[in-house]
Amino acid sequence: MNKNNKEFSEVRTKNLTSSSVIAWILGIIIGLSAFGMIFTQPFAGILMLLASLVMLPPTYKYFKTKTHMSLSRPLRVIVVIALMALSGFQLNGDVSSDSSYTPKDNKVATEQKIPEEPPMQVTSNKLVEDYTANEVSADAKYKDKTLEITGTIKDIGKDFLDTPYIVFFYQEYSIVNNVQCMFAKSDSSELENLAKGQKITVIGDLSGIPGVGNILVRNCKIKN
C-alpha cells in the first residue's frame, strides 16, 4: 500500500512540475512581449502583462493568496487567451488608425498643387500669320505647347506611313505654311465624317515647321 502511494505521489509531482515549467515558459514569453510593446502600444502591452501575471506560478499564487480565489487550469488558460486576443484587437485598431492618417504636410502640398494650364486658344490663320512674320518668335510662343486650334478644313488624307491628318485652309493658292494636324491611326474613324470647308476645333501639341513645309501639330484630337 505504501509503495502504491509513493508511486502515485511521484507521478503527481512529475505532472505538477511539467505544468509549472510550461506555465513559466509561456509566462516569460508573454511577459517579454508585453514589455516590448508597453512603450509603443501601452494598452495592448498592459493586457499582455496581465496575461503573463496570470500564467506565471508565483504571481498567480500571490493573487490566490490575496483574493482567496482559485481558478481552475482550464479557466486560467481561457483568461490568458482572452487577454491576448484583446491585446491583438487593440494592436489591429491602432494600425488601422495609423494607415488612415494623412500627414498635414502632404495635405498642404496637395492643396497647393498647381493645376495644369489649359490649352492656348488660337486660329489656324493666326498661326500661319505669326510663323510667316517671324518663325523664331512664333516657335518661342507656340512650339511644344498644347494648342486649341480653330480653322476651316482644306484637306483630309493620310501620309506615306498611313497616318491620318487634316490641313486647315489659309489662302486659295497657299502651298507652304498651312497648319497640318496629325492624328493617331486609331482615330481614323473620327475623320470619316469630316468634309472640306467644315469649321472645326482641334487640340494638339505644336511641333513647329520641320524644314520647309506645313506647321505640324501632333497628338491631335477633335474637340466636341
VOPAGU-2260 file (C-alpha; in pm, 1 decimal, decimal comma):
REM VOPAGU-2260
SITE   aa  ch    i         X         Y         Z
SITE  MET   A    0       0,0       0,0       0,0
SITE  ASN   A    1     279,1     235,5      94,0
SITE  LYS   A    2     453,2     151,4    -230,6
SITE  ASN   A    3     145,1     241,8    -437,0
SITE  ASN   A    4     106,6     572,0    -252,4
SITE  LYS   A    5     472,4     652,9    -317,8
SITE  GLU   A    6     438,7     582,5    -690,7
SITE  PHE   A    7     120,4     795,0    -710,1
SITE  SER   A    8     296,6    1081,3    -533,0
SITE  GLU   A    9     591,8    1063,7    -774,2
SITE  VAL   A   10     361,6    1073,4   -1079,4
SITE  ARG   A   11     166,5    1363,8    -934,2
SITE  THR   A   12     486,5    1552,9    -856,0
SITE  LYS   A   13     614,8    1495,4   -1209,1
SITE  ASN   A   14     289,5    1620,0   -1361,8
SITE  LEU   A   15     285,8    1927,8   -1143,4
SITE  THR   A   16     646,7    2001,7   -1232,6
SITE  SER   A   17     577,4    1971,6   -1605,0
SITE  SER   A   18     277,7    2205,5   -1577,4
SITE  SER   A   19     481,3    2456,1   -1381,0
SITE  VAL   A   20     761,6    2452,0   -1638,6
SITE  ILE   A   21     515,2    2512,5   -1922,7
SITE  ALA   A   22     348,3    2791,7   -1723,0
SITE  TRP   A   23     688,9    2951,0   -1655,5
SITE  ILE   A   24     792,3    2935,1   -2020,2
SITE  LEU   A   25     466,1    3079,2   -2153,3
SITE  GLY   A   26     450,9    3341,0   -1880,8
SITE  ILE   A   27     804,2    3463,1   -1954,6
SITE  ILE   A   28     743,2    3473,5   -2331,1
SITE  ILE   A   29     419,9    3667,8   -2288,3
SITE  GLY   A   30     586,7    3896,7   -2033,1
SITE  LEU   A   31     875,8    3979,1   -2267,7
SITE  SER   A   32     627,0    4057,8   -2544,1
SITE  ALA   A   33     437,7    4283,1   -2304,1
SITE  PHE   A   34     749,7    4480,4   -2211,1
SITE  GLY   A   35     835,7    4510,4   -2579,7
SITE  MET   A   36     510,3    4682,0   -2669,1
SITE  ILE   A   37     417,3    4864,9   -2348,4
SITE  PHE   A   38     612,5    5176,1   -2453,4
SITE  THR   A   39     466,6    5193,6   -2805,0
SITE  GLN   A   40     120,5    5037,0   -2751,6
SITE  PRO   A   41      53,3    5088,8   -2378,2
SITE  PHE   A   42    -299,1    4943,9   -2354,7
SITE  ALA   A   43    -214,6    4632,1   -2556,4
SITE  GLY   A   44     105,2    4593,3   -2352,7
SITE  ILE   A   45     -85,2    4609,1   -2023,0
SITE  LEU   A   46    -326,0    4338,3   -2140,5
SITE  MET   A   47     -33,7    4115,6   -2236,6
SITE  LEU   A   48     131,1    4184,7   -1899,4
SITE  LEU   A   49    -186,6    4076,2   -1717,9
SITE  ALA   A   50    -190,0    3756,4   -1922,3
SITE  SER   A   51     171,0    3693,8   -1818,8
SITE  LEU   A   52      89,8    3750,5   -1447,7
SITE  VAL   A   53    -199,3    3506,7   -1465,2
SITE  MET   A   54      22,1    3246,3   -1630,0
SITE  LEU   A   55     331,5    3270,9   -1403,2
SITE  PRO   A   56     303,9    3043,4   -1095,8
SITE  PRO   A   57     441,9    3290,7    -834,7
SITE  THR   A   58     217,7    3581,1    -938,1
SITE  TYR   A   59     -86,5    3354,0    -968,6
SITE  LYS   A   60     -12,3    3211,4    -619,8
SITE  TYR   A   61      14,2    3565,2    -481,8
SITE  PHE   A   62    -317,0    3656,5    -646,0
SITE  LYS   A   63    -482,7    3345,4    -499,4
SITE  THR   A   64    -347,6    3420,3    -152,2
SITE  LYS   A   65    -461,1    3783,6    -150,1
SITE  THR   A   66    -803,0    3735,7    -307,5
SITE  HIS   A   67    -879,5    3387,4    -174,4
SITE  MET   A   68    -988,6    3299,8    -525,9
SITE  SER   A   69    -871,4    2996,3    -715,8
SITE  LEU   A   70    -900,5    2947,4   -1090,8
SITE  SER   A   71    -901,6    2604,4   -1243,4
SITE  ARG   A   72    -629,8    2532,7   -1500,0
SITE  PRO   A   73    -869,7    2546,6   -1799,4
SITE  LEU   A   74   -1013,7    2873,9   -1671,9
SITE  ARG   A   75    -665,8    3024,6   -1635,2
SITE  VAL   A   76    -590,7    2927,4   -1995,1
SITE  ILE   A   77    -917,2    3085,7   -2112,6
SITE  VAL   A   78    -838,7    3408,4   -1923,8
SITE  VAL   A   79    -489,1    3424,5   -2075,8
SITE  ILE   A   80    -620,8    3363,3   -2427,8
SITE  ALA   A   81    -891,5    3627,8   -2380,0
SITE  LEU   A   82    -638,8    3888,4   -2262,7
SITE  MET   A   83    -406,4    3813,1   -2556,1
SITE  ALA   A   84    -697,0    3834,7   -2800,9
SITE  LEU   A   85    -798,9    4174,8   -2661,8
SITE  SER   A   86    -438,8    4288,7   -2697,2
SITE  GLY   A   87    -437,2    4173,3   -3059,9
SITE  PHE   A   88    -759,7    4360,9   -3136,3
SITE  GLN   A   89    -612,3    4672,8   -2982,9
SITE  LEU   A   90    -299,9    4643,1   -3198,3
SITE  ASN   A   91    -507,6    4598,8   -3515,0
SITE  GLY   A   92    -714,0    4904,1   -3427,1
SITE  ASP   A   93    -402,1    5116,9   -3381,8
SITE  VAL   A   94    -257,5    5000,5   -3715,4
SITE  SER   A   95    -583,7    5082,3   -3895,1
SITE  SER   A   96    -587,6    5428,8   -3741,2
SITE  ASP   A   97    -230,6    5493,3   -3848,4
SITE  SER   A   98    -290,9    5377,5   -4205,7
SITE  SER   A   99    -579,0    5622,8   -4247,6
SITE  TYR   A  100    -373,9    5914,8   -4117,8
SITE  THR   A  101    -276,4    6173,9   -4375,5
SITE  PRO   A  102      24,0    6385,6   -4280,0
SITE  LYS   A  103     -54,7    6755,9   -4264,3
SITE  ASP   A  104     240,1    6843,7   -4485,9
SITE  ASN   A  105     118,4    6611,5   -4762,9
SITE  LYS   A  106    -231,0    6760,3   -4738,8
SITE  VAL   A  107     -93,7    7111,7   -4773,2
SITE  ALA   A  108     121,6    7003,7   -5068,1
SITE  THR   A  109    -183,2    6852,0   -5238,9
SITE  GLU   A  110    -388,5    7166,4   -5183,0
SITE  GLN   A  111    -106,4    7381,9   -5322,5
SITE  LYS   A  112     -53,9    7167,5   -5633,6
SITE  ILE   A  113     -52,7    7391,4   -5937,8
SITE  PRO   A  114    -320,9    7287,7   -6188,8
SITE  GLU   A  115    -223,9    7222,8   -6549,3
SITE  GLU   A  116    -258,3    7517,1   -6783,8
SITE  PRO   A  117    -549,3    7494,8   -7027,7
SITE  PRO   A  118    -464,4    7473,3   -7399,7
SITE  MET   A  119    -379,4    7804,1   -7566,5
SITE  GLN   A  120    -663,5    7906,0   -7799,5
SITE  VAL   A  121    -565,0    8026,8   -8145,5
SITE  THR   A  122    -697,1    8020,8   -8501,2
SITE  SER   A  123    -513,9    7840,3   -8780,7
SITE  ASN   A  124    -488,9    8169,8   -8971,3
SITE  LYS   A  125    -320,8    8338,5   -8674,5
SITE  LEU   A  126     -64,8    8057,0   -8654,7
SITE  VAL   A  127      22,8    8089,8   -9023,8
SITE  GLU   A  128      49,9    8467,7   -8999,6
SITE  ASP   A  129     276,4    8453,5   -8693,3
SITE  TYR   A  130     506,0    8190,4   -8848,3
SITE  THR   A  131     518,0    8379,7   -9177,9
SITE  ALA   A  132     613,3    8702,0   -8997,6
SITE  ASN   A  133     883,5    8551,8   -8770,0
SITE  GLU   A  134     939,1    8180,1   -8727,6
SITE  VAL   A  135    1177,8    8225,6   -8432,1
SITE  SER   A  136     927,1    8436,7   -8240,4
SITE  ALA   A  137     641,2    8200,5   -8327,6
SITE  ASP   A  138     838,7    7898,2   -8204,9
SITE  ALA   A  139     900,9    8073,0   -7874,2
SITE  LYS   A  140     530,1    8140,9   -7839,9
SITE  TYR   A  141     375,6    7815,3   -7964,8
SITE  LYS   A  142     628,6    7531,9   -8005,5
SITE  ASP   A  143     595,0    7231,9   -7770,4
SITE  LYS   A  144     276,6    7377,3   -7624,8
SITE  THR   A  145     -73,7    7230,6   -7631,5
SITE  LEU   A  146    -298,0    7442,3   -7852,7
SITE  GLU   A  147    -668,6    7458,9   -7919,7
SITE  ILE   A  148    -677,9    7547,1   -8290,0
SITE  THR   A  149    -990,0    7651,3   -8477,1
SITE  GLY   A  150    -996,5    7660,2   -8855,7
SITE  THR   A  151   -1162,9    7552,7   -9180,4
SITE  ILE   A  152   -1064,5    7218,2   -9334,0
SITE  LYS   A  153    -873,1    7240,0   -9661,7
SITE  ASP   A  154    -769,1    6876,3   -9700,0
SITE  ILE   A  155    -819,0    6534,8   -9533,1
SITE  GLY   A  156    -577,0    6249,0   -9604,4
SITE  LYS   A  157    -301,6    6010,1   -9495,3
SITE  ASP   A  158      75,4    6038,9   -9520,3
SITE  PHE   A  159     313,4    5769,9   -9652,8
SITE  LEU   A  160     302,9    5597,6   -9311,2
SITE  ASP   A  161     -77,1    5577,8   -9334,6
SITE  THR   A  162    -113,8    5835,7   -9056,2
SITE  PRO   A  163    -437,5    6037,8   -9090,5
SITE  TYR   A  164    -426,4    6417,6   -9097,1
SITE  ILE   A  165    -622,1    6729,1   -9181,8
SITE  VAL   A  166    -491,6    7058,1   -9324,2
SITE  PHE   A  167    -653,9    7388,4   -9237,2
SITE  PHE   A  168    -732,9    7636,5   -9515,2
SITE  TYR   A  169    -533,4    7960,1   -9519,7
SITE  GLN   A  170    -529,8    8110,5   -9868,2
SITE  GLU   A  171    -657,9    7987,1  -10200,9
SITE  TYR   A  172    -312,8    7931,5  -10350,5
SITE  SER   A  173    -113,8    7880,2  -10031,2
SITE  ILE   A  174     132,4    7589,8  -10068,4
SITE  VAL   A  175     356,0    7617,9   -9762,6
SITE  ASN   A  176     295,5    7707,5   -9400,4
SITE  ASN   A  177     -51,4    7558,2   -9377,6
SITE  VAL   A  178    -145,1    7407,1   -9041,9
SITE  GLN   A  179    -134,1    7026,5   -9066,0
SITE  CYS   A  180    -285,8    6831,6   -8776,4
SITE  MET   A  181    -168,6    6470,0   -8732,8
SITE  PHE   A  182    -393,5    6208,3   -8569,4
SITE  ALA   A  183    -329,0    5858,3   -8436,8
SITE  LYS   A  184    -422,6    5571,4   -8667,8
SITE  SER   A  185    -671,7    5455,4   -8406,7
SITE  ASP   A  186    -855,0    5789,5   -8450,5
SITE  SER   A  187    -911,7    5744,8   -8826,0
SITE  SER   A  188   -1282,6    5686,1   -8768,7
SITE  GLU   A  189   -1314,7    6036,6   -8620,9
SITE  LEU   A  190   -1209,8    6185,0   -8957,0
SITE  GLU   A  191   -1454,1    5981,1   -9164,6
SITE  ASN   A  192   -1744,1    6220,2   -9109,8
SITE  LEU   A  193   -1544,6    6538,9   -9174,1
SITE  ALA   A  194   -1564,7    6734,9   -9500,0
SITE  LYS   A  195   -1360,2    7003,9   -9674,2
SITE  GLY   A  196   -1483,6    7351,9   -9590,2
SITE  GLN   A  197   -1604,7    7238,6   -9246,5
SITE  LYS   A  198   -1501,2    7450,5   -8948,1
SITE  ILE   A  199   -1371,1    7250,1   -8650,1
SITE  THR   A  200   -1154,6    7284,7   -8339,6
SITE  VAL   A  201    -856,5    7058,4   -8278,6
SITE  ILE   A  202    -643,9    7014,6   -7965,6
SITE  GLY   A  203    -282,1    6905,7   -8014,7
SITE  ASP   A  204      86,6    6968,2   -7948,8
SITE  LEU   A  205     257,6    7207,0   -8190,2
SITE  SER   A  206     591,5    7078,4   -8327,5
SITE  GLY   A  207     685,4    7379,4   -8540,8
SITE  ILE   A  208     797,4    7365,8   -8905,8
SITE  PRO   A  209    1019,8    7064,9   -8986,5
SITE  GLY   A  210    1240,2    7224,1   -9252,9
SITE  VAL   A  211    1025,0    7375,8   -9528,3
SITE  GLY   A  212     661,1    7277,0   -9513,0
SITE  ASN   A  213     348,8    7293,8   -9306,5
SITE  ILE   A  214     317,0    7386,7   -8942,3
SITE  LEU   A  215     285,3    7044,4   -8776,3
SITE  VAL   A  216      55,3    6973,4   -8484,7
SITE  ARG   A  217      83,1    6621,9   -8337,4
SITE  ASN   A  218    -126,3    6405,6   -8099,8
SITE  CYS   A  219    -439,8    6575,2   -8224,6
SITE  LYS   A  220    -793,3    6520,5   -8101,6
SITE  ILE   A  221   -1112,3    6678,7   -8235,6
SITE  LYS   A  222   -1282,6    6890,9   -7972,6
SITE  ASN   A  223   -1650,2    6803,8   -7947,1
